[in-house]
């Protein structure tokens, strides 16, 4: 079967906006709808892969159009990116509440639009592949009970691989290549086991922790890869990745994704309550969030990033001691230093090539 071009539906009632997007997205198979009603009909007739949706339109606005598309079992899985001139916080929040996966404000930067579209098409493709595999394997299981255990293990492994791959998408966008998500997963596994979590929780956290930065898919490239210090406004925008990650994962009933949603939301909270997004403190922060926070910071400080060189171990250890009971759970800091050789072994074995 020959792979077809990805199909994108542009929904806008303003010709100049449509013309700009048609020119920018010429590599895709494009469809245009001038109203919400036309957009809904098009999604039922064409196999649409992604929708770019304006908010302000006559009769059905973008929010109402999104709700109808998301409430239809046939079209509910189509990712919808709002692209609009509305920049107020209430409009952005409502866009996510009705089912949007991203929000781009006009005037937009062409490279940013292309990057976000590519990211969400990739995420959607991974999701569809997983669903197809689950359906296929379920049918096979109905044919023979003898293969039940093998098939279950294969599904679990496939889910872990897809979760890991999706987690790596955010890292690739921020140019954090190499073994970052692998090391964070292994550090989290060690901390969870030494903390006393049962083995099932240890493995689930290990598998979920690579998703801690999945919300970065919604952060503009100009901020994500800025080589200098953020402005106050840029930092506030960057902080939103925790909420974005939670919004992406929160609706799943799978234990692995439930843990991933906690990790995505809470890995920047701090023991003393000065973190974000909610300013949780001490044991208000789930142990999964506290563990991933320490694992992520340890790896981030010891790795080269676009905005800094890697820190030496001694400098990291001093910061950890200074931040015990401030940024980090005191018990986890004690566990880290009590088992330091184990953590350094992982770090040394999985060093990135700089």
C-alpha positions in Angstrom: 0.0 0.0 0.0 1.4 3.4 -1.1 1.5 6.0 1.7 -0.7 8.9 0.9 0.0 12.5 1.9 -1.3 13.6 5.2 -4.7 15.4 4.9 -5.2 18.7 6.7 -8.5 20.6 6.9 -8.2 24.4 7.2 -11.3 25.9 8.7 -11.5 29.7 8.4 -13.9 32.3 6.9 -11.2 34.8 6.0 -9.6 34.3 2.5 -6.2 35.9 3.3 -5.7 33.5 6.3 -6.6 30.5 4.1 -4.3 31.6 1.3 -1.4 32.0 3.7 -1.9 28.5 5.1 -2.4 26.9 1.6 0.9 28.3 0.5 2.7 27.3 3.7 1.3 23.8 3.8 1.7 22.9 0.1 3.5 19.6 1.0 0.2 18.3 2.5 -3.1 17.3 0.9 -5.2 20.3 1.8 -9.0 20.8 2.2 -10.7 24.1 3.0 -14.0 24.8 4.9 -15.3 28.3 5.2 -17.7 27.5 8.1 -18.0 25.1 11.0 -20.9 23.3 9.3 -18.8 22.7 6.2 -15.9 21.5 8.3 -18.1 18.9 10.1 -19.4 17.6 6.7 -15.8 17.4 5.3 -14.6 15.3 8.3 -17.3 12.8 7.6 -16.5 12.5 3.8 -12.7 12.7 3.8 -10.1 10.8 5.9 -8.8 14.0 7.6 -5.5 13.6 9.6 -5.5 17.1 11.3 -7.6 20.2 11.5 -6.5 23.8 11.8 -9.5 25.6 13.3 -10.3 29.3 13.7 -12.4 30.4 16.6 -14.3 33.4 15.4 -16.7 32.3 12.6 -20.4 33.0 11.9 -23.1 30.6 13.1 -21.0 27.8 14.5 -17.8 29.2 16.1 -14.6 27.1 16.5 -15.4 25.9 20.0 -18.8 24.6 19.0 -17.4 23.0 15.8 -14.7 21.3 17.9 -17.2 19.9 20.4 -19.4 18.4 17.6 -16.3 16.8 15.9 -15.1 15.4 19.2 -18.5 14.0 20.2 -18.8 12.0 17.0 -17.2 8.5 17.3 -16.1 8.7 13.7 -14.2 11.9 14.0 -13.3 12.2 17.7 -9.6 11.2 17.2 -8.8 13.8 14.7 -6.3 16.2 16.3 -7.5 19.8 16.3 -5.1 22.8 16.5 -6.8 26.2 17.1 -5.1 28.9 15.1 -6.6 32.3 16.0 -5.9 35.9 16.9 -7.5 35.5 20.3 -4.7 35.6 22.9 -6.5 35.9 26.2 -6.1 33.1 28.8 -9.9 32.2 28.9 -9.9 31.6 25.2 -6.9 29.4 25.4 -8.2 27.4 28.3 -11.6 26.9 26.6 -9.8 25.6 23.5 -8.2 22.8 25.5 -11.4 22.1 27.4 -13.4 21.4 24.2 -10.7 19.0 22.9 -8.0 21.0 21.1 -4.5 19.6 21.2 -2.7 22.9 20.6 -3.3 26.6 20.3 -1.4 28.9 17.9 -1.9 32.6 17.9 -1.9 34.9 14.9 0.3 36.4 13.5 2.1 33.1 13.6 5.7 32.1 12.6 5.7 29.7 9.6 8.4 27.4 11.1 6.5 27.1 14.3 3.3 26.1 12.6 5.1 23.5 10.5 6.9 22.1 13.6 3.7 21.8 15.6 1.7 20.3 12.8 4.5 17.7 12.2 4.6 16.9 15.9 0.9 16.3 16.3 0.7 14.3 13.1 3.5 12.1 14.6 1.7 11.7 17.9 -1.6 10.9 16.1 0.2 8.3 14.0 1.7 6.6 17.0 -1.7 6.5 18.7 -3.4 5.1 15.6 -0.7 2.4 15.3 -1.1 1.4 18.9 -4.9 1.2 18.6 -4.6 -0.8 15.4 -2.2 -3.2 17.1 -4.5 -3.6 20.1 -7.4 -4.3 17.9 -5.5 -6.8 15.9 -4.1 -8.6 18.9 -7.5 -8.7 20.6 -9.0 -10.4 17.6 -6.2 -12.9 17.6 -6.8 -13.6 21.3 -10.5 -14.4 20.7 -9.4 -17.1 18.2 -7.2 -18.9 20.7 -6.9 -18.9 24.4 -3.5 -20.7 24.2 -1.8 -17.5 23.0 -3.3 -15.3 25.7 -0.3 -14.7 27.9 2.2 -14.2 25.0 -0.1 -11.7 23.4 -0.7 -9.8 26.6 3.1 -9.5 27.1 3.5 -8.3 23.5 0.9 -5.7 24.0 2.5 -4.5 27.2 5.9 -4.2 25.5 4.4 -2.4 22.5 2.7 0.1 24.8 6.0 0.7 26.6 7.8 1.3 23.4 5.2 3.7 22.1 5.2 5.6 25.4 8.9 5.9 25.3 8.9 7.1 21.7 6.2 9.7 22.5 8.2 10.9 25.4 11.3 11.3 23.2 9.3 13.5 20.8 9.4 16.4 23.3 13.1 15.9 23.9 13.9 16.0 20.1 12.0 19.2 19.7 14.1 20.8 22.4 17.3 19.3 20.9 17.8 17.1 24.0 18.8 14.1 22.1 20.9 11.2 23.3 19.9 9.1 26.4 18.1 11.7 28.5 14.7 9.9 28.7 16.5 6.5 29.2 18.6 7.9 32.1 15.7 9.6 33.7 13.8 6.3 33.6 16.6 4.4 35.2 17.2 7.0 37.9 13.5 7.0 38.7 13.5 3.2 38.9 16.4 3.2 41.4 14.8 6.0 43.6 11.4 4.3 43.6 12.8 0.9 44.6 15.1 2.3 47.3 12.2 4.5 48.6 10.2 1.3 49.1 7.5 1.3 46.4 6.3 -2.1 45.4 7.9 -3.7 42.3 4.8 -3.0 40.1 4.9 0.7 40.9 8.6 0.8 40.4 8.2 -0.6 36.9 5.2 1.6 36.0 7.1 4.7 37.1 10.2 3.6 35.1 8.0 3.3 32.0 6.0 6.5 32.6 8.8 8.8 33.5 10.0 9.3 29.9 6.7 11.2 29.3 7.6 13.9 31.9 8.2 16.6 29.2 5.6 15.5 26.6 4.0 18.9 27.1 6.9 20.5 25.3 5.2 19.7 22.1 3.0 22.8 22.7 5.9 25.2 23.4 7.1 27.4 20.6 10.5 26.5 19.1 11.8 30.1 19.7 11.4 29.5 23.5 12.2 25.8 23.6 15.6 26.2 21.9 16.6 29.7 23.1 20.3 29.6 23.9 20.1 32.5 26.4 18.2 33.2 29.6 14.4 33.4 29.3 12.6 36.7 29.8 9.9 36.6 32.5 7.2 36.2 29.8 9.1 33.4 28.1 9.6 31.5 31.3 5.9 31.8 32.1 5.2 30.3 28.6 7.8 27.5 29.2 6.2 26.6 32.5 3.0 25.8 30.7 4.5 22.5 29.5 3.6 20.8 32.8 -0.1 21.6 32.3 0.0 20.8 28.6 1.5 17.4 29.4 -1.2 16.7 32.0 -4.0 17.8 29.5 -2.6 15.4 26.9 -2.6 12.4 29.3 -5.3 13.0 31.9 -8.2 11.3 30.1 -6.7 7.8 29.8 -7.8 5.0 32.2 -4.6 3.0 31.7 -2.5 2.9 34.9 0.7 3.7 32.9 -0.7 6.8 31.4 -2.3 7.9 34.7 1.1 7.8 36.3 2.5 9.6 33.3 0.0 12.4 33.7 1.1 12.8 37.4 4.7 12.9 36.4 4.1 15.4 33.6 2.1 17.7 35.9 4.2 17.6 39.0 7.9 17.1 38.0 8.5 20.9 38.5 6.9 21.1 41.9 9.2 21.7 44.9 9.3 20.3 48.4 9.0 23.8 49.9 6.0 24.9 47.7 7.9 27.2 45.4 7.6 25.1 42.3 4.9 25.1 39.5 2.3 24.7 38.2 0.3 24.5 41.4 2.8 25.4 44.2 2.3 22.0 45.9 4.6 21.3 48.9 6.0 18.3 50.7 3.7 15.2 50.5 1.0 17.2 48.6 3.4 16.3 45.7 2.8 12.7 44.6 5.9 10.5 45.2 6.0 9.9 41.5 6.4 13.6 40.9 9.0 14.0 43.6 11.1 11.1 42.3 11.0 12.3 38.6 11.9 15.8 39.7 15.1 14.6 41.3 15.9 12.2 38.4 15.2 14.9 35.8 17.3 17.6 37.5 20.2 15.3 38.1 20.3 14.4 34.4 19.7 17.9 33.1 22.5 19.4 35.2 24.9 16.7 34.1 24.1 17.1 30.4 24.9 19.8 27.8 21.9 21.8 26.7 21.5 24.7 24.2 21.6 27.2 27.1 24.4 25.7 29.2 27.4 23.3 29.5 27.1 20.1 31.7 27.9 20.6 35.3 30.6 18.5 37.0 29.5 16.0 39.6 30.8 18.0 42.6 28.8 21.0 41.6 25.6 18.9 41.3 26.2 17.3 44.6 26.6 20.7 46.3 23.3 21.9 44.8 21.5 18.7 45.9 22.8 19.2 49.5 21.8 22.8 49.5 18.4 22.1 48.1 17.6 19.2 50.5 14.2 20.1 52.0 13.8 23.1 49.6 13.6 21.8 46.1 13.8 18.1 46.9 12.3 15.6 49.2 14.9 15.1 52.0 14.4 11.4 52.1 15.1 11.1 48.3 18.3 13.2 48.7 19.4 10.8 51.4 18.6 7.8 49.2 20.5 9.4 46.3 23.7 9.9 48.3 23.4 6.6 50.1 23.4 4.8 46.7 25.5 7.3 44.8 27.6 4.7 43.0 24.5 3.1 41.4 23.4 6.5 40.0 26.9 7.3 38.7 27.2 3.9 37.1 24.1 4.7 35.0 25.4 8.1 34.2 28.7 6.8 33.0 27.4 3.9 31.0 24.9 6.1 29.1 26.9 9.2 28.5 25.9 11.3 25.4 28.4 11.9 22.7 28.9 15.6 22.6 
